[in-house]
Amino acid sequence: MKTIAIITGASSGLGKEFVKQIDLDNRLDEIWLCARRKERLEELANNLKHPTQIVEGDVTDPNWLKALAEKLASEQFQIHTLINSAGLGKSGAFSEIGLKENGYIVEVNVLALTQICSICLPYMMNQGRILNIASVAAFLPQANFAVYAASKAYVLSFSRALNQELMDEKITVTTVCPNPMETEFFLHSGQKNKAQSVKNMGLEDVEKVVRMALKKSEKHKDISLSSFISKAIRLVSRIFPHPFILKVEKLIGF
Ligand SMILES: NC(=O)c1ccc[n+]([C@@H]2O[C@H](COP(=O)([O-])OP(=O)(O)OC[C@H]3O[C@@H](n4cnc5c(N)ncnc54)[C@H](OP(=O)(O)O)[C@@H]3O)[C@@H](O)[C@H]2O)c1
């Protein structure tokens, strides 16, 4: 029986850093790297001490999901760590982003993450862990980032409920809620255009976000917040009515 970790979004940013830190974990026999850019995954695999399997493809593709399920069924595997880091966002008016892209954000951030959890769950070992990457955006609705923020609110709600459901099986589900980090996400999401207001909110360090998230999941925590600002945002979201916060976001140009 091989003990494995599966990490989506492993070709870049947070997912790649998770792979590097997970590589130090002696409880694992193998690490599975998932993303579309195969060459990036191969390059990463070459620098790891653990054996790897590359599960290349688009997480929204039913054939990719089927391949993942078949791979898991092909040998005796138990999943120690599942990390859902594949994700994307697009800032801008909902009407301008349009049908295709708005739908794709939900497909990747919500549907694929849910389906991957569903496929992997039967293979999760006792004392295993799932880390689902949300965002501070999960705490508040955000005009001009509406679908992304809503998708991350889903990740938070779903993951917390799943954590409760899996408690008796001693599987921990930790939702990771970072502030903006300077990864490729920043480029793809169009947030570069409002870089200053994002930076004013406080950029987080990728290495620290990952280190804290792994530590929190070891301690069976259901949420990981790794900065003062992210904790403050969560507090604000609990104190003030969301319509009021939306007005303040507009006033400060966020
Ligand atoms: N950076 C931030 O400011 C920030 C803040 C809070 C939360 N987050 C969240 O953190 C997570 C990781 O983001 P990041 O900052 O590391 O961004 P990133 O550097 O752009 O990485 C995104 C990863 O997701 C993968 N991915 C995207 N769409 C995919 C698809 N359809 N199928 C398979 N893989 C896909 C990408 O791989 P390929 O392109 O190779 O497929 C890449 O490895 C995301 O869930 C994001 O929402 C980011």
The ligand as an SDF file (V2000), in Angstrom:
LIG
                    3D

 48 52  0  0  0  0  0  0  0  0999 V2000
   -2.3390   34.6650   -5.5570 N   0  0  0  0  0  0  0  0  0  0  0  0
   -3.3010   35.2160   -4.8410 C   0  0  0  0  0  0  0  0  0  0  0  0
   -3.3640   36.4380   -4.6960 O   0  0  0  0  0  0  0  0  0  0  0  0
   -4.3050   34.3190   -4.1450 C   0  0  0  0  0  0  0  0  0  0  0  0
   -4.9210   34.7990   -2.9710 C   0  0  0  0  0  0  0  0  0  0  0  0
   -5.8370   33.9950   -2.3200 C   0  0  0  0  0  0  0  0  0  0  0  0
   -6.1300   32.7440   -2.8090 C   0  0  0  0  0  0  0  0  0  0  0  0
   -5.5270   32.3040   -3.9510 N   0  0  0  0  0  0  0  0  0  0  0  0
   -5.8740   30.9640   -4.4300 C   0  0  0  0  0  0  0  0  0  0  0  0
   -4.7160   30.1510   -4.3600 O   0  0  0  0  0  0  0  0  0  0  0  0
   -4.8210   29.1010   -5.3130 C   0  0  0  0  0  0  0  0  0  0  0  0
   -3.5220   29.0140   -6.0880 C   0  0  0  0  0  0  0  0  0  0  0  0
   -3.3500   30.2150   -6.7980 O   0  0  0  0  0  0  0  0  0  0  0  0
   -1.8980   30.7840   -7.1000 P   0  0  0  0  0  0  0  0  0  0  0  0
   -1.8020   32.0980   -6.4530 O   0  0  0  0  0  0  0  0  0  0  0  0
   -0.8860   29.7630   -6.8190 O   0  0  0  0  0  0  0  0  0  0  0  0
   -2.0670   31.0430   -8.6720 O   0  0  0  0  0  0  0  0  0  0  0  0
   -1.2010   30.5230   -9.9050 P   0  0  0  0  0  0  0  0  0  0  0  0
    0.2330   30.7560   -9.6710 O   0  0  0  0  0  0  0  0  0  0  0  0
   -1.8570   31.1340  -11.0980 O   0  0  0  0  0  0  0  0  0  0  0  0
   -1.4770   28.9520   -9.9050 O   0  0  0  0  0  0  0  0  0  0  0  0
   -2.7110   28.4180  -10.2880 C   0  0  0  0  0  0  0  0  0  0  0  0
   -2.5340   26.9350  -10.4920 C   0  0  0  0  0  0  0  0  0  0  0  0
   -3.8110   26.3680  -10.8370 O   0  0  0  0  0  0  0  0  0  0  0  0
   -3.6530   25.5590  -11.9850 C   0  0  0  0  0  0  0  0  0  0  0  0
   -4.8880   25.5940  -12.7500 N   0  0  0  0  0  0  0  0  0  0  0  0
   -5.6360   26.6730  -13.0770 C   0  0  0  0  0  0  0  0  0  0  0  0
   -6.6780   26.3160  -13.8260 N   0  0  0  0  0  0  0  0  0  0  0  0
   -6.5830   24.9710  -13.9830 C   0  0  0  0  0  0  0  0  0  0  0  0
   -7.3550   24.0120  -14.6810 C   0  0  0  0  0  0  0  0  0  0  0  0
   -8.4550   24.3570  -15.3770 N   0  0  0  0  0  0  0  0  0  0  0  0
   -6.9650   22.7150  -14.6530 N   0  0  0  0  0  0  0  0  0  0  0  0
   -5.8470   22.3390  -13.9680 C   0  0  0  0  0  0  0  0  0  0  0  0
   -5.0880   23.2090  -13.2780 N   0  0  0  0  0  0  0  0  0  0  0  0
   -5.4420   24.5010  -13.3020 C   0  0  0  0  0  0  0  0  0  0  0  0
   -2.4820   26.1750  -12.7480 C   0  0  0  0  0  0  0  0  0  0  0  0
   -1.8230   25.1860  -13.5320 O   0  0  0  0  0  0  0  0  0  0  0  0
   -1.7890   25.1070  -15.1230 P   0  0  0  0  0  0  0  0  0  0  0  0
   -1.9860   26.4920  -15.6490 O   0  0  0  0  0  0  0  0  0  0  0  0
   -0.4420   24.5300  -15.4350 O   0  0  0  0  0  0  0  0  0  0  0  0
   -2.9120   24.1860  -15.4370 O   0  0  0  0  0  0  0  0  0  0  0  0
   -1.5740   26.6030  -11.6130 C   0  0  0  0  0  0  0  0  0  0  0  0
   -0.7680   25.5340  -11.2060 O   0  0  0  0  0  0  0  0  0  0  0  0
   -6.0350   29.4160   -6.1790 C   0  0  0  0  0  0  0  0  0  0  0  0
   -7.1190   28.6280   -5.7490 O   0  0  0  0  0  0  0  0  0  0  0  0
   -6.3170   30.8750   -5.8820 C   0  0  0  0  0  0  0  0  0  0  0  0
   -7.6700   31.1900   -6.0320 O   0  0  0  0  0  0  0  0  0  0  0  0
   -4.6070   33.0550   -4.6220 C   0  0  0  0  0  0  0  0  0  0  0  0
  1  2  1  0
  2  3  2  0
  2  4  1  0
  4  5  1  0
  4 48  2  0
  5  6  2  0
  6  7  1  0
  7  8  2  0
  8  9  1  0
  8 48  1  0
  9 10  1  0
  9 46  1  0
 10 11  1  0
 11 12  1  0
 11 44  1  0
 12 13  1  0
 13 14  1  0
 14 15  2  0
 14 16  1  0
 14 17  1  0
 17 18  1  0
 18 19  2  0
 18 20  1  0
 18 21  1  0
 21 22  1  0
 22 23  1  0
 23 24  1  0
 23 42  1  0
 24 25  1  0
 25 26  1  0
 25 36  1  0
 26 27  1  0
 26 35  1  0
 27 28  2  0
 28 29  1  0
 29 30  1  0
 29 35  2  0
 30 31  1  0
 30 32  2  0
 32 33  1  0
 33 34  2  0
 34 35  1  0
 36 37  1  0
 36 42  1  0
 37 38  1  0
 38 39  2  0
 38 40  1  0
 38 41  1  0
 42 43  1  0
 44 45  1  0
 44 46  1  0
 46 47  1  0
M  CHG  2   8   1  16  -1
M  END
$$$$
